[in-house]
Amino acid sequence: MPKGSVIPEAVSICKRCIAPKPPRTHHCSICNRCILKMDHHCPWMNACIGHFNHRYFFLFCVYMVAGALFLLVFGFNIFYDHYTKYKEPLTVERLLTIKPDPALPWQYEAWYHGVLMYVALVCVGVSLALGTLAVWHYRLISNGETSVEAHINKSEAARYRKEGKVYVNPYDFGVRTNWMLFLGLVEGRTWRHVLLPSTHLPQGNGLQWATVHNNKQKDLCSV
């Protein structure tokens, strides 16, 4: 949360920061600070994913998966042809032996085999790991919630069911509106601002949030 920010609306007091917490804000024990619309702490990026970078994180996952699948699909024939023709086992001695490949005189057959295996394993791993993560965040965004809120909403829904009530996520405006708000496709912005690099900020300041009971954000998407 930006230092010196005026908090117009607080839902609780952070026990760690001893300061008011705006809605959808949670404390990160690793960053040792409150994060606006916190989703999770990413160890690979060494930063929290929240209000101002959630869109970049999701698009990063999508583009990485798309790139890995592109290599797997269009490089499959290259890998298959080489793998079926490569009969000798890959050893250290083979790697250190200079043996030009007639088809690729500027490379060595053993190294070429190793590179293909490495690229294939990396692409498969990236596709499975980041693909699963991207699907998970696709579900969260469609429901208008974060990873933290998904657990909270699940607990609240169970508590409401025991009382014979139905819990409604206050930040779920419907799939279409949720995605428009997440991607920032409001105020005249188009898909060009998503498919091409764009520095536009997410909707809102992260301190105040509209709910289904006060649908200002939904009205904004229809402009």
C-alpha positions, 0 to 999 in steps of 0.5 A: 500500500502506498505510503502516505495514502489517505484511506477513505474506507477501512474494513479492519486494522492490520495487526502487523502494521497497526494501521487501517486496512482498505477492502481487499487488502491483506498483509504479506508476511514476506514483504512485511507490508499490506498489499492492495487486492493481494492475490499471492506472493510470487517467489519467482518474481520476489514480489507480491501479486496485487492490484497494480501488477495482477494483469501483467502477471496473468498475461505473462503466464498466458504468453509463456504458455502460448510460446511453449505450445508454439514450440511444441507444436511446430517443433514436434516433427524436428524432435520426432525425426531426430529422436527416431534416427538417433540410436547412440546413447548420450554420454559425456564421451559422446558430448566431448567428441567432435562429430559434425552432423552432415545435415547441420555442419555447424553443430555437433550431433550429440549437442544437437540431441541434448538441446532438443531434449532440453527444449522439449522438457522445458516446454512441457514443464512450462506448459503444464505448470504455468498452464495450470496456474493460468487456468486457476487465475482465469477461474478467479478473474471470472469470479471476481476474486483473488486467491486469498478471497477464494478461500475466504469466499469458500468459508463464508459460503459454507457458513451461510449454507449452515444458516440457510442463506446464500452467500454472494461475492460482493465483487462479482459483476459477471464474467464479462464485466469482471474481465473488462475491469481486470484488463482495464478495457474501460474509458475507451480502451480496446483489445489493442491495450491488451495484445500490445504493450500498454502501461495503463493502470488498472481501474481504481486506486485499490483503496475503494471498491465498488460492490454488487450493491453499488455498481459504479464499476459495472456502469463504467464498463457499459460506457 
